[in-house]
């Protein structure tokens, strides 16, 4: 298994490293730490590369993860494109990215690295954003050592389904991964309002591509409960809720996660819905950019290779 972790000197990078180090990974897993450097002049580039190499080596030496090999890579250029190109060229299975200390509006304006990478890669992506870390950083006495004391194990997981291939792969991945008996899982499907320009690309078509009527909320709930029964047969965790909700998908998912106090949102990397002015995957981008907790976006092409256990 190949895992890629983009790193910088921000506290959220430390959070992603702490989270990764507290999981049990398959024997032989290769974890690559990469840092993207700015485009300096040629005369300064050698200095900055050497400085970054030393920093990355020291950082790699601090990681002691059983059965894992730690590699490093230095990239140059646009951060999103550089990370995505590395992931695609080296067949990375899973990317773990620390969030940054920005509000949802600022992330949307500046562009989220995590969601931008997710749109460009064929692997799955996790954004590490423990809610408690943001609260800690608001404290004037905040110290980075406090990050190491955080609990990174998700105790409340919100699984958002839309019955796309990626979405169902997210369900199967969570079933394969397993959770402790104390973990609670909520499963939701969002029924988007067509009046807002949301078009269902898969559920509104028959097996030969002909247009059919959209599934009723009752039919969506029936399908959801079928998948709930499957998940319940695979995990020890308690499934506390199964609901079909009406509304804009991204906002509904984020609001539900916030109100329930979710630690982690699991969803497909690209779903089956789009708006008239947004590309497929826009729901995932909005959730990753605006959620207050960690998010895992599963891509169906690589999900079977992804395996670890939360400690």
N, C-alpha and C positions, 0 to 999 in steps of 0.2 A: 504494500500500500504506500502511496506517495502523498504526503501532506505538505502544503505550502503555507507559510505564515509570513505575510508582509510585516515588517517591523520598522518602528521609528523610536524616538525617545519619549513618547507620550505615555501617560498612565494606562490608557486603554490597550496599548501594546503589551504592557506588563500584565494586564488582566488576561489577554489572550494566551500569553505564555504560561501563566499560572493555571489557567483552565486546562490547557493541553497537557501540562505536566502532571495533572491530577487524574488523568484517565489511563486506563490500561489499553495499550495499543497492540495489535497483532505483532508477533515476533517478526523482525526484519523490516518494520515500517521505516521509511526514510522521511525525515522531517527537514524541510529546507527553509531556512530563514533568509528572506530576501529584503534588501533595502534599495529603494530607488533614489538615486542622487540627482541633483539638479544639473542642468547643462551649464557647466562652468567653461571658461575659456580654456583652450588647450594647454596653456601654461600653468593653469591652476588645477587641471583635472587630475594629474598624477598625484598631487598632494592630497586632494580630497578623496581619491580612491584609496590611497594608502591608509589614510585616517579611518575611512569607513571599513576597510578590511580588518584593521585592528579592533575596532568597535564590535564588528560582527563576530569575530573570533572569540573575543572575551564574552560576548553574550551567549554564544553557542556553548562555551565551556561551563556556563552556569546551569545549563540544562542537563539533568540526569534522569532520563526516561528509560525504564527497563525495556530492553529488546529493540531500541530504536537507534538509528544512525542519524546524526545531526549534520546536515550540509549547510553551506551558505552560498549566497549569490548576490552580486551587485548589479543593479540594472540602471540604465541611464535613459532619460526621456520622460514622456508623459506617464504618470504613475499608473493610471488605469490600463492603458494600452500595454505598458511594459509588463505588468503583472499578468494580464490576460494572455499575452503572447508567450510568456514563460510557461504558464499553466498548460496551454494548448500544445506547445512544442514538445514538452517533456511528459505529456500524458499524466498530469497531476490528477489524483482521484478526489481530493478534498482540500478546500482552501479555508483557513481560519483567519479572520480579520478582526482586529480590535476596532471598535467604533472610535469616534472622536467626541470631545466634549463640546458639542454644538447642539442648539435647539433644533427641533424638526424643521422649522422654517429656514434656518441657516444651512442645514444639511441639504435641503431641497435647492436652495439658491446656489450653493457652492458646488453641489454635486457630490454624492456619496461614493467613496471609493468602492465600498462593498457592493452596492447595487450596480454600479457601473461595470465592475468586473463580472458580476453574475450574468449580465446581459451578453457578455462576450466569450464566455467559456462553456465547455461541454461537461464540466464537472460540477459537483455540488459545492455550495459556499455556506459557511457559518459566520455570522457576525456576532462577536462577543460583546454584550452590552448589559452587564449585571446591574439591575436597578439600584442596588445598594451603593455601587461605586459612584454614581452621579451624586447621590446624597452625601457621600463622604467628601467628595471634591468641593462641595459647597461649604464645608466646614473650614473655617479659617485655620484650624490646627491640623489640617490634612497633611499626612505624610505618606509617601509612596509605599512604605512598609505595611501600611494598613491594607493594601490591596492583597497581600499574601494571606491575610486573615479572613478574606471573604469566602463564602461557601458558593462554589461554582456549580454544584450539582443542581439540576433543575428539579424542583418539587412540584411545580404546576406547569403542565405543558398544554398549550392550545394547538390542536391539529386542525388546520383549515383546509377543507377539501373542496374541489370543484369537479372531480371525477375525470380530470385530464390524466394523460399517461404519467406526467411528472407528479401530479397530486397523488395518484394511487401508488406510485413508487415511494413517495414520502410515507404513506401509510405502511407499506411493506417494510420500509427501512426501520421505522419506529418499532414495528412488531419484531423484527430481527434483533434490533439493538437491545430491547428489553428495558425495563425500569424496575426500581425497587418497589416493594409493596406499599411504601408510604407515599409514592408519587401519585398525583392526581392528574387525570387527562380529561380535557373537554374537547369535543368534536363539533365543529360547526360547518355548515354550508351557507354561503351567502347567495340569496336569490336577487340578482341585480335588477334595478328598474330600467326597462327598455327606454322609457321616456328620457333618461339621462344620457342616452347614446351608447349604452352598454349593449354589445351584440354577443350572443353566445355562439361560438364557432362550432362546437361539437354537439351539444345537447339539442340544438335546434334542427339538426339534420338527421335523416334516416341513414340506414346502412349503405345506401347507394348515392348519398349526397343530396337527396331531395329534401326540401324544406318540410318540416313537420312542426306541430305545435310545441311550444316550450313545455317542459315537464312542470306539473303542478307542484305546489309546496308539499302536498301529500306524497307525491311520487319521489321528490327529493328526500323527504324524511325517511321514506321506506328504504331507499338506497343507502342513506346514511346509517340507518340502524343495522343494515346488513353488514356494512363495513365495521360498525361498532362491535358486532358479534364476533367478527373475524379477529379484530384486535384484542378483544377481551379473552379470546381463547389462546392468545400468544404471550400476553404480558401479565405480570403480577400486579401491575398498577391498577388503581381504581378509576374507572371511567365514570366521571361524575355528571356529565351532561352531554346530550346530543340535541342540537337545535338547528333548524333552518331559519335564517335571519334575513330580513329584507333590508336593502340599503346598498350604498356604494361599497363594493367589496373591500378595498383597502381600508377605508375609514371604519367600516364595521368591524373588521378583524382587529385593528389597532385599538379601537374603543373597547371591544370585548376583552382583549388581553389586559388593558389597563384596569378596567373595572373589576376583573376577576383576580388581578394580581399575578398574572402569569410570569414565570421566569423565562420561558422559551416558547416561541412560535415556530411550528414546523409546517412547511407548505411546499408546493411544487415551485421549481425555479421559474417556470413559465406556465401559465395556466391556459384556460380555454376562452377567456373573455378578453375583450379589448374595447376601447372606446373609439369613437369615430376619428379622434385626433391623436391617439396614442398607440404605440406598437404593442404587440403581444408581449407580455411580461411586465406591463406597466403597473399591475397590481402588486407584484412582488417588489418592484422598485419602491413604490410608495410605502409598503409595509416596512421594508428594510430602512428606508430613510426616516420614518416617523415613529417607529415603535420605541417604547421605553424599556424593552427587554431584549434578550438575545433572539436571533432568528436563524433558522436553518432552512436553506432553499435547496431542495433535492432535485437533481437532474436525473431523469430515468436512464440515461446511457451509462451511468457509473455507480448507481446506488448499491449494487451488490458487492462492490469492492470496499465499501465504507463500513468499518466495524471497530468499535471501541466500547469500553465500559466506563461509566462514570464512577469515580471512587467516592 
